[in-house]
Each structure stands twice: as C-alpha cells, then as structure tokens.
Amino acid sequence: MDDPNKGREVTKSEDTLVQTQAVENRPEPLPASLVSMNRFSKKEKWLIVSFTAFAGLFNPFTATIYYPAIPLLTKAFHKSTELINLTVTTYVVLQGIAPMVWGPISDHYGRRPVYALCLIILSLSCIGLALVPTSNYGLLMGLRCIQACGSASTIAIGAGVIGDISSRAERGGFFGIFTLGPTAGPALGPVIGGALAGHYGWRSTFWFVCIASTVCGLAIVLFQPETLPHIVDSGRDQVFLIYKPLIPVIGKKIPAREIVKPVSRAPKNPFTLFRHLDVFFLLYVNAVSFATFYAVVVTISSLMFPAYPFLTETTLGLCFLSVGGGTVAGSFISGRLLDSEFRRFKKKIQGDNQAALTSVDLSREENFPLEWARLRLTPYVIIVTTAACAGYGWCLQAKVNIAISLILQFIIGCLAIVVTNSTTTLLIDLVPGQSSSVSACSNLLRCVFSATLVSVIDLIAKAIGTGWTFVLLSVLTVSSLPLVLITIKIGPKRRVCRQQQRETQAQKPPVP
C-alpha cells in the first residue's frame, strides 16, 4: 500500500529528531541547532544546569544582600536613608537594562566568554565597593551601577544555555532547577547579609559576593563548555580558553558529517521580539506574575511590622524564608509539571507505539499543541494566586494570626514562580537561538513593572489601606488571564510561521 504521506513536505520538530535518533540508535544527521543538546549526556546536562543555577543566584542575591547594610551605610557615609536608597534604585535600573546588551551578545558570540566577563566585572566591582572610602558617595553609586552590569545578566545568559542544551521534552525540568538559584536569592540575601553586616561590618557583604563570584567564574573557566549552536557548528568551540574549558571533561565532539546544515545567527536587536504578538503577551504575563511576587517581598518589612508589633529585626528576617521557601518549592513543582505535561501530550498524540516517533503527522510543528501543553494549567494558577494575594492583604489589615499570613506568602511565592517558569520555558521554545535575548526582554519588563509597583505600593497602602491595596494588586494579576487564553488560541499559527521563516532564512547563503 502506498504511503498516504508520500511527497508531503515535513517540518520536523527538535524533539522528533532527538527521539528518533534515540529510538533507532543511529547517528541521524542533525541540524546545527540540535548539536549542543546531543553533545552532552543527561548527567552532563544536569551538571551544566547546576553551574548556570549557581551563576544565576548572583542576580537577586547581590541586590538583596545589600539591604541589611543600608542603616550601617547611612551612618558610615553620613548620608540620608533616601540617598543610600538611591544606590538601590540605580542598581534596579541597570539590572533591567544590562541584560538587553549582554543577552544578544551571548546569542552571537557565545555563552562562555560573556559569562566569564560578567563574573569578572562583578568580582572587581565588589572589591572596589569593599574598599570604597566613606567620603566618596559618588564612587559608591558608580560601583553599584557596575556591580549591576556584572550580576544582572547571569539569568539571561543561563536561560540561553538551557535553550542550547535541552529539547522541549526536558526543558521544563532543567529550567525548574535553574531557577532555584535566582528564586533562592531574595530569601538568602537578607539573611546572610544581616549576619555578615551585624558581625563583621558592611564591607564584609561585598567581600562575600566577591569570593563567591570568583569561585563561580573559576568553575566556568575550568569546566563549562561552550553551548551556542553556531559556535559549536563552526568548530570555534575548540579555541582554547575563550570557548574551550581548561579541563574539557564535559561533552563530546560531534563529527561534521552528522550536521546537515548550519544555523543562522539570531537578530542582534532584541527589541524585534516585541513585534510578535504571542511573545509580547507571554512577556506581559511573566512580568505581572513576577511583579506580584516582588511586591509581596518588598512590603514584608513595611507592612508586617505594624501588623505584628512583636516581631524583631531578626524574626522579621526569618519571615522572608516563607516566601523564599515558596519560590524554591515552585521551581521544583514547575519543572516536574512542565515535563510531565509535555510527555502526557506527546503520549496522547503518539500513543504507546514507539515507531510513531517517525510518523509524518507527529513530525510537523503545527500538529503538536505546544502552547496548550505549557499553559494548560496556568489560568487556574493565576486564579488561585489572585485569591491568595487579596486574602494576604486583608489578613495583614485584620492582623490575623501570623501563621496564616506566612502560609499565604508561601502560596504566592510558589504559584508566581510556577507561572513565571511556564511562560519563560514557552518563550525559549518559541524563539530558538534567541534564548538569552528573550530572557533579557522578560527581565526588562519585570524590572519596569516591579520598580513602578514598588515605588507606589506603600503610598497606596497608606491612602486606602493594606486590604484594598492588595485587591488592586489582585486585579493586576488577573489581567494576565485573558492574554494566556489568547496566546493558546493564536500561538500555534504564529509559531509555525516563524519556523517557516527560519527555515527559509537558513537555506539562504551566508553573508560574508
């Protein structure tokens, strides 16, 4: 019987090619975009993810470890709290802008050299901050800006690494573990910073970050291989020190005969990603979810002290562990959930027949409901987050038992990270080769939303009360729900169009 699919044009997804090779145990030629994910074993991928999670910790950790030292800095520099807080504001501004530069650079020139450069900048700026004279407030401000430029981009670059080494079927789990570092930072920073500043002075916090970032940088220089597809495809990953680690024990060399075509470089301008409607909607959902979480974290000090007068500075610091524990739990949950949902949809379409992995229908991009697989549970999570957020505000205003408020903090932290990881994983799926750029765009929107919200939330709470303030925050949270549903509806068609454009572009001869 003739094959009914004979002659039909097929667009194979990355997961189909990877799984086909695994099932048939043969070295099927791979597109260059899949070379990185086939260079590494599962254990090696987990090791790389651990490196990137450690590096990603420095983005929030470097910011929050500074907070307990602010009262000491006001005395040491003889400046008002408002002026010292200005060093926090400038840090947040650079935290949003810097990844828009470093992210696209890493998409073009490699993850490894940009990682190393950012960590060097962070380490050197911390040395300067630890030695800054207390008579020079301007130097403190300038070094904080440089510190932000070094630390803020580690998450964007890490997201690029995850996109390089993982297929869609395993990306959710990897990203869940990767975000353990960034999500643990807001909880660990104030605790460690308070202990260091209280016992050894404010300079010790900068020495601690300097030592930690240096250790992370050395680990990357010694062991981390280059993962960017077009660098690996061209053979430049063998350039010693720049792309090749000092101790090259991770990864294997892919023979050139197994690569069927080169991958085109990503556009240099990350702002072009905003023109894709489904990508923009996901960036908005991501930013709103993060801003909700950040508003809860930032207002813990200002709102819980009046609600629970028995708290001390020490016990208040421990309250941060509740929301921090929620984010850690959310990272674990989201990783397992995303991968299990992907496998469930894959199995539903393919059935139990392993031979179906090579079928024409299952190979086509448009025949796998990627958006539905990633976002199916997100609307329910948003609804529960909205209710928890409103309830948290009224609990603070009514001064109910502190245990209830802490439980709601945990729930908000957990569910906010579930939404954030789901949308970020889908964003990486939608724009192959631009993982760092799309993560930088996400970071920019999150910083804008968070900075705006944090600047007004205390004023709103004083004007209308804590309960109604968090009701307004709940309205903002639920505003992202329709965009999730719209993305599920319009996303597949737009995704397939972009895939066809990338294939057309890849067939063009490279520009000299």
N, C-alpha and C positions, 0 to 999 in steps of 0.2 A: 504494500500500500504506500502510495506517495505521501511524503510528509506535507501536511497542510500548511506548514510554516516555511516551506522551502522558498528561498528567494526573498523572504521578508527581511527588511532591514532591522537590525537588532542593536539596541544601545545597552551594553552590559553595565550593571552597577558594580561598584568596588567589591561588595560583599559576595556577589555571584562569582566573580573571578577568583577571589581568595578561597571561597568554599569549594569551588570546582577543583582547584589545584589540590586542596587538602583531601577531598574525597577520592579523586582519581590517582593521587600520589604521582603526579608527573609535573615536570617543570614547564608548565604552560607559559609562553611569553606574556609578560605583564606590561601594562602602561607604566611609564616612569612615575606617575603619581602613586603607584602601589608598591614601588621598590622599597621604600622605607619600612612599610609595615610588614614586608616579607624578609627583611634583613635580620629581624630580631625574634628570638623565641619568646614565649609567653612570660617566662621568668625575667628575661632581659627587659621586656617592656615594662613589667612592674618595677624593676629597678630604676629605669629611666623616669617613670612616673613618680617614684619616691624622690628622685633628685629635683624634679620640677616642683613637687609639692613643697619641699624644703625651701627652694628659692622663692616660690610664691608666697611663703609666710612673711617675707620681709615687707611686702606692700602694706598690709594693715598693721603689722607688728611694729614697724618703725614709727608709724603715726601714733599708735595708742600707748606705746611705752613712754612716750614723751609727756602724756597728760599728768601723771602724778608729780612730775618735776616742775610743773608750772608755778606753784607757790614758792618753791625754792628759787626759781629763776627770777621772779619778781623782786625778791629780796637781794639776790646776787647782783642783778643788773640795775637795781634801783629804778625800775620801770613799773608802770601800772599794769594791772592784770590785762587790761584791754590791749596794751601794746604787745605784751607777751603772747596773747591770744592771736594777734595778727600774724605771728610766725606759724600758727596752726592754719590760719586761713590761706596764707600763701602756699603752704605745703599742700593743702587740698586742691588749690587751683592748679599747681604744677602736676599733682597726681592725676588730674584729668587730662592735661594737655600732653604730657611727656609720652604716654603710650601711643598717641597718634603719630608720633615721629618714630619711635623705636619699633613699633609693631610692623609697619610697612617695610622698614629697613631689614628686619629679621625675615620677612617674607621674600626678600630679594637676595640678601647677602648671607643668610644662614643664621640658625638659632644659636649655635655655639659661640661665635665671636661676639654677638650682641649681648648674650647672657654674661659672658666674662667681662665685657666692657661696663655693663650696668653695675655689676657687683663691685668692680674696681672703683667706679665713681662713688658708690655707696660707702665703701670702706674708707676711702680717702676723705670723704666729706665728714664721716663720723670722727676721724682723727682730728680734723680741723675743729669740729664742734666740741670735742673733749678738751681741746687746748685753747679755745677762743677766750680772749681776755674779757673780763666782765665790764670793761669800759667801752667796749665796741659792740653796741647793739646792732648796728648795720651789718657787721660781719656775721652775727648770729642769724639774722634774717637771710642773708645771701647764702650761707652754708645750708640752711634749711631748704632753700629752693633747690640747691644742687643735690642734697640728700633725696629730695622727692624725685628728681630726674633719674636717679640711680635705682631707687627702690620701686617706683610706681609701675615700671614696665615688666616686672617679673611675671605677673599674672598673664599679661597679653602674650608674652613670648612662650610661657608654659602652655597656654592654650594652643599655640601653633605647634608645639612639639606633640601634644596629644593628637591633634589633627593629622600630623605626619605619620605617626606610628600605628594608628588604630584604624580598624574598619568600623563601619557603622554598628555592626553587631556587638562590638566590645567597647565602643567609645563611651557609652554611658557609665560603665563601671570604672573605667580609667579616670574619667572626668570627676566622678564622685570622690575618688581617693585624692585626686589632685587638689580639689577644693578644700580638703581637710586643712591644708596649710593656711590658705587665705581666710577660712572661716574661723580657725582657732586663734588667729592673730588678735582680733578685737577683745577676746576674753583673756588671753595670756598676757598681752601687752601691759594693761594696767596693773595686774597682779605682780608681774616681775619688775615692772618699772617702779612701783611703790616700794617693793622690798629693797631694790638697789638704791633708790634715791634716799630712802629712810636710813639705811645703814652706811652707805659709802658716798652719798652726795650725788648731785645731779649729773656730774661728769661721768659717773660710772655707767649710766644708761647708754651713753654713746660708745664707751669702750666695749660694752657688752655686744651691741649691734655690730661694731667694727670686727670683733673677733668672730662672731657668728657668720657674718657675710664673707669674711676671708676664708673660713673653713668651707663654706658652700662653694665659693669660687674655686678653691683648690680641688674640691671633689669633681667639679665640672671639667676643669682643665685636665685632671688626671684620667677620668673615666668616661665622661659624657661624649658620645659620638655625635657627629652631625646627622640631622634627620631630614633636612629640607630636600624635597624630591629632586629639583633641578640641579642642586649642588651634587647630590649623590649620583645622578644620572650622568653628569658631565665628568665624573671622576675627580672633581676638585675636593671631595671629602678626604682624599689621601694627602692633601697639603698639610705637612706636619705643623703642629701647634695651633694653626688657625682653625682647621677643620678636623684634624686627626688628634685624638687624645694621646697623652704621654704613655698611658698604659691601655692599649687598644684591646681590651678583653671582651667588649660588648659588641655584638653584631658580626655579620659576615659580609663578604664581598659578593655582590650579585654579578654574574657574568654578563657581559654586554649583549650576548646572543639572546638572553632571556628578557630583554627590554625591547618592546616593539616600536615605541615612539617617544620622543622627548616631550616633556611637559612644558607648556608655555609659562612664562613668568606672570605673576599677579600684577594687576594695575598698581602703580605707585601711589595713586591718590586714594586714601581710604574713604574719603567722603563720597565717592561714587557708590558705595554700598547703600547709602541712604535713599537712592533713587528706586531701589527695589521695594515695592510696597510691602510684601510679606516680611522681608528682612527688617524694614523700619518698624512694623507692628511688633515684631519679636523684640527688637531693641527697646521699644517703649514698655512692653510688659516686663522685661528684665529690669529696667531702670526703676519702675514703680515698685516692684517687689523688693528690690534692694533698698530703696529709699524708705519704705515702711519699716524694714528691719533696722536701718540705721537710725531712724527717728526714735525707735524704742531704746536703742543702746545709748544714744547721746543724752536722752532725757532721764536716764536712770538716776543720776545724781541730783538733778534739779527737782524732780517730781517725787522721788521716793523718800527723800529726807523729810519734807513736810508731812507726807502721808504716814511715815513711820518714824517718829522722833527718837525712838530707842536705838536706831542704827548709829553706828560709829563709822569713822572713815575705813576702818579695817573690815567690818561686817558689810559695809556698802560695797567695798571692792569684791567681796565674795558673791554679791548679788549678780555681778557680771558673769559669773560662771554658769548661771542658769540659762541665760540667752546664748552664751557661748556653747554650752553643752547641747542646746537645741540645734545649733548650726552644725556641730560635729555629727549628731545623730541624723540630721537632714542630709548631710553629704553621703553617709553610708546608705541611707534609705533610697535616696535618689539614684545613686549608682546602680544598686541592685534592681531597682524598679525599672529604670530605663532599659537595661539589658534584658530583663525578663519580659518586658512588654514587647521589645523588638523581636525576641525569639518566639514569643507567642504569636505575633502577627506573621512571622516568617513560616512558622509551622502551620498556621491556619491556611496560608496560601499554598504552601508546597505539599502539605500532608506529610506522612511519615516516609514517603518514598525518597530515598537519598538521590536516586537518579534524576529526580525532578529538578535538582540544582542546576542542571544544564538546559532545562527547557526554555524555549524561546520566550514564552509569556512572562516567566519569572525573571528573565534577564532584563526586561525592559524597565527603565526608570519609572515610567508612568504607571506601571502596574503594581508598584509597591507603595502602600499608603504611609509614607514616611512621617508626614505631619501628624496623621492620626495616631501612629504608634508612639510618637514622642509626646504629644499633647493631650492624649485622650483623658487623662486624669487631672490635668491642670485646672480646668474650670471648677472642679469640686474642691481642689486645694485652695484656690483663690477665695471661694465662698467661705470655707472654714477659717481662713486667715482673716477675712473681713470681720467675721463674727468675733474671733478672738481679740482682734485689735480694738473693736468697740468695747467689748467686755473688760479688757485690761484698763482702759481709760476710766470707766465707771468704778472699777474696783479701787483704783487709786483715789478717786474723788470720795468714795464712800468709806475709805480706809478699812476695808475688809481685812481678814487675816492675810498676812504677808505671803503665806504659802500659796494662796490662790493666785496672787499677782505673779509670783515666781513661776508657777506652772504655766500661766498664760504667756509669760516671757519665753519659756522653753518652747511652747507650741508655735508662737510667732516666728522665733528663730529657725525652728525646724522646717516649717512649711514654706517660709520665704526662700530658704536655700533650695528646697525641692523645686519651686517654680524657677528660680534663677538657673539652676543646673539643667533643668529640662529645656529651657529656651536657649541657653548657651550651647548645649550639645547640638540642638537642631540648627542653630546658626552656623556651627562648624560644619555640619553636614551639608548645608545649602551652598556654601561658598568654598569649595575645595581650593587649597593653595593660598587662601587668604585668612587662615585661622587667626593669626596674630592681629591682622588688621581689623577683623570683625570684633575681636575681643577688645581691641583698643577703642573702637566706636562704642561698644557697650560700656566700657569704663568711663568714657567721656560723658555719656548721657546719665549714667549713675551718679557721677560726681556733681553734675549740674543739678539734677533732681535732689540729691541728698543735701548739697550745700544750701540750696534755696529753701528746702523744707526745714532744715535745722536752724536757719537764720530767723525763721518766723514762728516756729512751733511754741517756744516759750512765751512769746508775746501773745499769741493766740490763747494759750492756756490761761494767762493772767486775765485776758479780756472776757472769755466765755466759759472758762472752767476746763478742767482736765477731761471730764467725761465727753463733753461736746467736741473738744479738740480731737480726740481720738475717733469720734464719729466721723468728723471731716476726713481724717486720715483713712478711715474705712471706705469712704466714698471714693477717694483717690484710688485705693486698692482695687475696688470692684470695677472701676472704669476700664481696667485692662481686660476684663472678662469678654466683652464683645469682640475685642481685637484677636483674642485667642481663637474664637469660633470662626471669625472671618479668615484668619490665616489657615485654619484647617480646610476651609472651603476653597480658597483661591490659590493656596500654596502649591499643590501638585502641578498645575498647569504652568505656573511661573518657574518652578524648579526645572521642569523638563525643557522649557525654552532656554534657560541659562545653560543647561547641559548641552543642548544642541549648538548653541553659540560657542561654547568652549571647544567642542569637537571640531567645528568649522575653523576656529582660530588655530587649533593645534595642527591642522592639515596645511596651513599656510607656511611657506618657507620662512625660517627665522630671519629677523632683520639683522644685518651685520653690524 
